[in-house]
Amino acid sequence: MMNKKDGETGNAPIVGRRIFMKRIWKILGLVAVAEFLFFIISLLRPSREINKSRSVLTLRDIGNVEDFPAGSVTPDRINRLYIIREQDGGFLALSITCPHLGCSVLWDEARQQFDCPCHSSAFDRHGVVLSSPAPRPLDYFPVIIEEGKVRVDISQGTRRRRFEPNQVTYAV
């Protein structure tokens, strides 16, 4: 049996692997510590939802009450919404954007419904889904009527599950 020195044996590659593995574990440990610190900092940072709730009203003048005849649906392409005037005089503002994939819906006067040209979703005059694939009704915006003017708060587009009568605004 031959006596070999440490430098001549196969120990050198083993030592090299051990050093390599130690370095890898140190790097992985540093990554884990960095992720943990990022997680803690993100918990301490204010939420985006909180910032949204502090948003300022963005009222847009849409027109005078008299500009919208009873039973009409008027598109406002600039603000990307429809103004619906009910037969009883109430106002409803609906988003022009389909909740399925974001296409612009079109009002079909003959069928009295909104149609999405992209995937054939259909909505009634209150924005409620008549045919899929749209997962929910059209978003609505609060309407404010002041001094005979129709104003819409475009900062608060609201997702909804169904139409509710309190979404309609009446002139006092």
C-alpha positions as CSV (number, residue, x, y, z in Angstrom):
1,M,0.0,0.0,0.0
2,M,1.4,3.3,-1.0
3,N,1.3,6.3,1.3
4,K,0.1,9.4,-0.5
5,K,0.3,13.0,0.5
6,D,-2.9,15.0,0.9
7,G,-2.2,17.1,-2.2
8,E,-1.8,13.9,-4.2
9,T,-4.9,12.2,-3.1
10,G,-8.4,12.7,-4.4
11,N,-9.1,15.0,-1.4
12,A,-8.5,18.2,-3.3
13,P,-11.7,17.8,-5.4
14,I,-13.7,16.9,-2.2
15,V,-12.4,20.0,-0.5
16,G,-13.4,22.1,-3.5
17,R,-16.9,20.7,-3.5
18,R,-17.2,21.4,0.2
19,I,-16.2,25.0,-0.3
20,F,-18.6,25.3,-3.3
21,M,-21.5,23.9,-1.3
22,K,-20.7,26.3,1.7
23,R,-20.8,29.2,-0.7
24,I,-24.0,28.1,-2.3
25,W,-25.7,27.7,1.2
26,K,-24.4,31.2,2.2
27,I,-25.9,32.7,-1.0
28,L,-29.2,30.9,-0.5
29,G,-29.3,32.1,3.1
30,L,-28.7,35.7,2.0
31,V,-31.5,35.4,-0.6
32,A,-33.8,34.1,2.1
33,V,-32.9,36.9,4.5
34,A,-33.5,39.5,1.7
35,E,-36.9,38.0,0.8
36,F,-37.9,38.1,4.5
37,L,-36.8,41.7,4.8
38,F,-38.7,42.6,1.7
39,F,-41.8,40.8,3.1
40,I,-41.6,42.8,6.4
41,I,-41.1,46.1,4.6
42,S,-44.1,45.4,2.3
43,L,-46.2,44.8,5.4
44,L,-45.3,48.1,6.9
45,R,-45.9,50.1,3.7
46,P,-49.4,51.6,3.2
47,S,-51.7,49.6,0.9
48,R,-52.7,50.8,-2.5
49,E,-56.3,50.2,-1.6
50,I,-56.0,52.7,1.2
51,N,-54.6,55.3,-1.3
52,K,-57.5,54.6,-3.6
53,S,-60.0,55.3,-0.9
54,R,-58.4,58.8,-0.4
55,S,-58.8,59.7,-4.0
56,V,-60.4,63.0,-4.9
57,L,-63.7,63.1,-6.7
58,T,-63.3,63.6,-10.4
59,L,-66.6,65.1,-11.5
60,R,-67.2,65.5,-15.2
61,D,-69.9,67.7,-16.5
62,I,-71.9,65.6,-19.0
63,G,-74.6,68.1,-19.9
64,N,-77.9,69.5,-18.8
65,V,-80.7,67.4,-17.5
66,E,-82.8,68.6,-20.5
67,D,-80.2,67.2,-22.9
68,F,-81.2,63.7,-22.1
69,P,-84.7,62.7,-23.2
70,A,-86.6,60.1,-21.1
71,G,-85.8,56.6,-22.1
72,S,-82.6,57.5,-23.9
73,V,-79.1,55.9,-23.9
74,T,-76.4,58.4,-24.7
75,P,-72.7,57.5,-25.3
76,D,-70.0,59.7,-24.0
77,R,-66.9,58.4,-25.8
78,I,-64.6,60.9,-24.1
79,N,-65.3,59.7,-20.6
80,R,-65.9,56.1,-21.8
81,L,-69.4,55.8,-20.4
82,Y,-73.1,55.7,-21.3
83,I,-75.7,57.9,-19.7
84,I,-79.0,56.1,-19.4
85,R,-82.1,58.2,-18.7
86,E,-84.9,56.1,-17.4
87,Q,-88.6,56.7,-18.4
88,D,-89.3,58.0,-14.9
89,G,-86.4,60.6,-15.1
90,G,-83.6,58.7,-13.3
91,F,-80.0,58.7,-14.5
92,L,-77.5,55.9,-14.6
93,A,-73.9,56.0,-15.8
94,L,-72.4,52.8,-17.1
95,S,-68.9,52.0,-18.3
96,I,-68.5,51.5,-22.0
97,T,-65.9,48.8,-21.3
98,C,-67.0,45.1,-21.3
99,P,-65.9,43.4,-18.1
100,H,-64.9,40.3,-20.0
101,L,-61.8,41.4,-22.0
102,G,-62.2,45.2,-22.1
103,C,-63.8,45.8,-25.5
104,S,-66.1,48.7,-26.0
105,V,-69.8,47.7,-25.9
106,L,-72.3,49.2,-28.4
107,W,-75.9,50.2,-27.7
108,D,-78.4,48.4,-30.0
109,E,-81.5,50.6,-30.1
110,A,-83.6,48.0,-32.0
111,R,-83.0,45.2,-29.4
112,Q,-82.7,47.7,-26.4
113,Q,-79.4,46.1,-25.2
114,F,-75.6,46.6,-25.1
115,D,-73.6,44.2,-27.3
116,C,-70.0,43.4,-27.1
117,P,-68.6,43.0,-30.6
118,C,-65.6,40.9,-29.4
119,H,-67.2,37.9,-27.8
120,S,-70.9,38.5,-28.2
121,S,-71.7,39.3,-24.6
122,A,-75.0,41.2,-24.2
123,F,-76.3,43.5,-21.4
124,D,-79.7,45.0,-20.7
125,R,-80.2,48.7,-20.3
126,H,-79.1,48.6,-16.7
127,G,-75.8,46.8,-17.7
128,V,-76.9,43.3,-16.4
129,V,-75.5,40.4,-18.3
130,L,-78.0,38.8,-20.7
131,S,-75.5,36.4,-22.4
132,S,-72.0,35.3,-21.5
133,P,-69.0,35.2,-21.5
134,A,-69.0,38.5,-19.5
135,P,-68.6,37.5,-15.8
136,R,-70.5,40.4,-14.3
137,P,-72.5,43.5,-15.2
138,L,-71.1,46.6,-16.6
139,D,-69.4,48.9,-14.1
140,Y,-71.3,51.9,-13.0
141,F,-70.3,55.4,-12.0
142,P,-72.1,57.6,-9.4
143,V,-74.2,60.4,-11.0
144,I,-74.7,63.7,-9.3
145,I,-77.3,66.2,-10.4
146,E,-76.6,69.8,-9.3
147,E,-78.3,72.9,-10.5
148,G,-79.8,71.2,-13.6
149,K,-76.4,69.7,-14.6
150,V,-75.6,66.0,-14.9
151,R,-72.2,65.2,-13.4
152,V,-70.5,61.8,-13.2
153,D,-67.7,60.9,-10.7
154,I,-65.4,58.9,-13.1
155,S,-62.9,58.2,-10.3
156,Q,-65.2,55.7,-8.7
157,G,-66.1,53.1,-11.3
158,T,-67.8,50.4,-9.2
159,R,-67.8,46.7,-10.0
160,R,-71.2,45.2,-9.2
161,R,-72.9,41.8,-9.1
162,R,-76.4,43.1,-10.0
163,F,-78.4,46.1,-10.7
164,E,-79.9,47.8,-7.6
165,P,-82.4,50.6,-7.7
166,N,-80.2,52.9,-5.5
167,Q,-77.7,53.1,-8.4
168,V,-80.2,55.4,-10.3
169,T,-80.0,59.1,-9.4
170,Y,-83.0,61.4,-9.6
171,A,-83.1,65.2,-9.9
172,V,-84.6,66.8,-6.8
